Amino acid sequence: FILRSSLGIGVTAAIVIFQPELRRLLEQLGKGNISGLLISADDPDAAEAAIDATVKACSDMSKTKTGVLIVFERKERLGEIVATGTTVDAEPSAPLLKNIFFKNAPLHDGAVVIEGDRIVAAKCILPVTQSDVPKSYGTRHRAAVGMSESSDSVLVVVSEETGAISVAIGGMLKRHLSPEVLRKVLESELIADNKPDKKGISALRNIWKGGAGK
């Protein structure tokens, strides 16, 4: 009796906990688009393409001071965050990202979520950090820190005021990154089989030295 009862409760709990993921699975099956479900988020080629598009777009938008907020999903699924935005389901490219974040575009407010080799949603709402952060942090930076505090995702921000490029990971925000450094950080964090040498590891630690206040 106890085992039967536990099994029933367990199934119900699993459905509740994984509701966003199950919803997305059913949506993809309904569209006949199962290829995205078969590609691992750790696929190096998929990650490299997304990184390349992000670096190129952010480099250009930094020069024009266009506000950007991009979320890279890792192990923790972001179904609830994706559900707050508008479905996109497109291959990442610099022109597409620039069009999404163009100031007068309908999807420019909020965050873009990249899952594996797809931009899955735009105009997503992120949790804003409640931590004591510098007053110079704008809404995008606070949202990036907040999202990185509540998940293992990697977030990229371009400031609308200064054009500075920043990355948030694990509740820490590193600002004023060059496109070259942005690429190194994203490759180190997102490409599963990337194994930098000791020099590369040392360089990455130097990038993050100083924590969120830098």
C-alpha positions as CSV (number, residue, x, y, z in Angstrom):
1,F,0.0,0.0,0.0
2,I,2.8,2.4,1.0
3,L,4.7,1.6,-2.2
4,R,1.6,2.1,-4.4
5,S,0.8,5.4,-2.7
6,S,4.4,6.6,-3.0
7,L,4.5,5.8,-6.7
8,G,1.3,7.8,-7.3
9,I,2.5,10.8,-5.3
10,G,5.9,10.6,-7.0
11,V,4.4,10.6,-10.5
12,T,2.3,13.6,-9.6
13,A,5.2,15.5,-8.1
14,A,7.4,14.8,-11.2
15,I,4.6,16.2,-13.4
16,V,4.4,19.4,-11.3
17,I,8.1,19.9,-11.0
18,F,8.9,19.3,-14.7
19,Q,5.8,21.0,-16.1
20,P,7.6,23.6,-18.2
21,E,9.9,21.0,-19.7
22,L,7.0,18.6,-20.5
23,R,5.0,21.5,-22.0
24,R,8.0,22.3,-24.3
25,L,8.4,18.7,-25.2
26,L,4.7,18.4,-26.2
27,E,4.9,21.7,-28.2
28,Q,7.9,20.5,-30.1
29,L,6.3,17.1,-30.8
30,G,3.2,18.9,-31.9
31,K,5.2,21.0,-34.4
32,G,7.0,18.0,-35.6
33,N,10.3,19.7,-34.6
34,I,12.1,16.9,-32.7
35,S,15.6,17.7,-34.0
36,G,16.1,20.4,-31.3
37,L,15.2,17.8,-28.6
38,L,17.9,15.4,-29.9
39,I,20.8,18.0,-29.8
40,S,22.7,18.2,-26.6
41,A,23.2,21.7,-25.1
42,D,26.8,20.6,-24.6
43,D,27.3,20.0,-28.3
44,P,30.6,22.0,-29.0
45,D,29.6,22.9,-32.6
46,A,26.2,24.2,-31.5
47,A,27.8,26.2,-28.6
48,E,30.5,27.6,-30.9
49,A,27.9,28.9,-33.4
50,A,25.9,30.6,-30.7
51,I,29.1,32.1,-29.1
52,D,30.2,33.4,-32.5
53,A,26.9,35.1,-33.2
54,T,26.8,36.6,-29.7
55,V,30.3,38.0,-29.8
56,K,29.8,39.5,-33.2
57,A,26.4,41.0,-32.3
58,C,27.6,42.4,-28.9
59,S,30.7,43.9,-30.5
60,D,28.6,45.8,-33.0
61,M,25.9,46.8,-30.4
62,S,28.5,47.9,-27.9
63,K,29.6,50.5,-30.5
64,T,26.0,51.8,-30.9
65,K,25.2,51.6,-27.2
66,T,22.3,49.2,-27.8
67,G,21.0,47.5,-24.7
68,V,21.5,43.7,-24.7
69,L,20.6,40.9,-22.3
70,I,21.3,37.3,-23.4
71,V,20.9,34.1,-21.3
72,F,22.7,30.9,-22.1
73,E,21.0,27.9,-20.6
74,R,23.3,25.2,-19.2
75,K,22.3,22.2,-17.0
76,E,19.4,23.8,-15.3
77,R,16.4,24.2,-17.5
78,L,14.8,27.6,-17.9
79,G,11.3,26.6,-18.9
80,E,9.6,29.1,-16.5
81,I,11.8,32.0,-17.8
82,V,11.1,31.0,-21.4
83,A,7.4,31.0,-20.7
84,T,7.4,34.7,-19.7
85,G,8.6,35.7,-23.2
86,T,7.8,35.3,-26.9
87,T,8.7,32.1,-28.6
88,V,11.4,32.6,-31.3
89,D,12.9,29.1,-32.1
90,A,15.6,30.2,-34.5
91,E,19.2,29.6,-35.2
92,P,21.5,32.1,-33.5
93,S,23.0,34.7,-35.8
94,A,24.4,38.2,-35.3
95,P,21.9,39.9,-37.6
96,L,19.0,38.2,-35.8
97,L,20.3,39.3,-32.4
98,K,20.8,42.8,-33.6
99,N,17.3,43.0,-35.0
100,I,15.8,41.7,-31.8
101,F,17.6,44.2,-29.6
102,F,17.2,47.2,-32.0
103,K,15.7,50.0,-29.9
104,N,12.4,50.2,-31.7
105,A,11.9,46.5,-32.2
106,P,8.9,44.9,-30.4
107,L,11.1,42.3,-28.7
108,H,14.0,44.5,-27.6
109,D,12.8,44.8,-23.9
110,G,13.7,41.8,-21.8
111,A,16.1,38.9,-22.3
112,V,16.9,36.5,-25.1
113,V,17.3,32.8,-24.0
114,I,19.6,30.6,-26.0
115,E,19.3,26.8,-25.5
116,G,21.8,24.7,-27.2
117,D,21.9,25.7,-30.9
118,R,18.6,27.7,-30.8
119,I,17.3,31.1,-29.7
120,V,14.2,29.8,-28.0
121,A,12.6,33.0,-26.8
122,A,12.9,36.8,-26.5
123,K,11.4,39.5,-24.3
124,C,11.8,37.2,-21.3
125,I,11.5,38.5,-17.7
126,L,14.3,37.7,-15.4
127,P,14.4,37.9,-11.6
128,V,16.2,41.0,-10.3
129,T,18.9,40.5,-7.7
130,Q,18.1,41.5,-4.1
131,S,21.8,41.6,-3.2
132,D,23.6,44.9,-2.4
133,V,25.1,45.8,-5.8
134,P,26.7,49.1,-6.9
135,K,24.2,51.9,-7.7
136,S,25.7,52.2,-11.2
137,Y,24.1,48.8,-12.1
138,G,21.2,49.3,-14.4
139,T,18.1,47.1,-14.7
140,R,19.8,44.7,-17.2
141,H,22.8,44.3,-14.9
142,R,20.6,43.6,-11.9
143,A,18.6,41.1,-13.8
144,A,21.7,39.4,-15.1
145,V,23.1,39.1,-11.5
146,G,19.7,37.9,-10.2
147,M,19.4,35.2,-12.9
148,S,22.9,34.0,-12.4
149,E,22.2,33.8,-8.6
150,S,19.2,31.5,-9.1
151,S,20.5,29.3,-11.9
152,D,23.8,28.0,-13.5
153,S,23.1,30.1,-16.6
154,V,25.6,32.5,-18.2
155,L,24.4,36.0,-19.0
156,V,25.8,38.6,-21.4
157,V,24.9,42.3,-21.0
158,V,25.6,45.3,-23.1
159,S,24.9,48.6,-21.4
160,E,22.6,51.1,-23.1
161,E,24.3,53.9,-21.3
162,T,28.0,53.1,-21.8
163,G,28.1,50.3,-24.4
164,A,30.2,48.2,-22.0
165,I,30.0,44.4,-22.3
166,S,29.5,42.4,-19.1
167,V,29.1,38.7,-18.2
168,A,27.3,37.4,-15.1
169,I,28.0,33.9,-13.7
170,G,27.2,32.6,-10.2
171,G,26.1,35.9,-8.9
172,M,29.2,37.7,-10.0
173,L,29.3,40.4,-12.7
174,K,32.4,41.3,-14.6
175,R,32.2,44.5,-16.6
176,H,34.1,46.2,-19.4
177,L,35.0,43.1,-21.3
178,S,36.5,43.3,-24.8
179,P,34.9,41.1,-27.5
180,E,38.0,38.9,-27.4
181,V,37.7,38.3,-23.6
182,L,34.0,37.8,-24.0
183,R,34.6,35.0,-26.4
184,K,37.2,33.3,-24.1
185,V,34.8,33.4,-21.2
186,L,31.9,32.0,-23.1
187,E,34.0,29.2,-24.7
188,S,35.4,28.3,-21.3
189,E,31.9,28.2,-19.7
190,L,29.7,26.7,-22.5
191,I,31.8,24.3,-24.4
192,A,31.8,21.0,-22.5
193,D,34.9,19.5,-24.0
194,N,36.9,22.7,-23.8
195,K,40.0,21.9,-21.7
196,P,42.2,25.0,-21.5
197,D,45.8,24.6,-20.6
198,K,47.1,26.0,-17.3
199,K,47.8,29.4,-18.9
200,G,44.2,29.6,-20.1
201,I,42.9,28.7,-16.7
202,S,45.1,31.3,-15.1
203,A,43.9,33.9,-17.6
204,L,40.3,33.1,-16.8
205,R,40.8,33.4,-13.1
206,N,42.4,36.8,-13.6
207,I,39.4,37.9,-15.6
208,W,37.0,37.0,-12.7
209,K,39.3,38.2,-9.9
210,G,37.6,40.9,-7.9
211,G,34.0,39.5,-8.1
212,A,30.8,41.3,-8.7
213,G,31.8,44.7,-7.7
214,K,34.3,45.2,-10.5
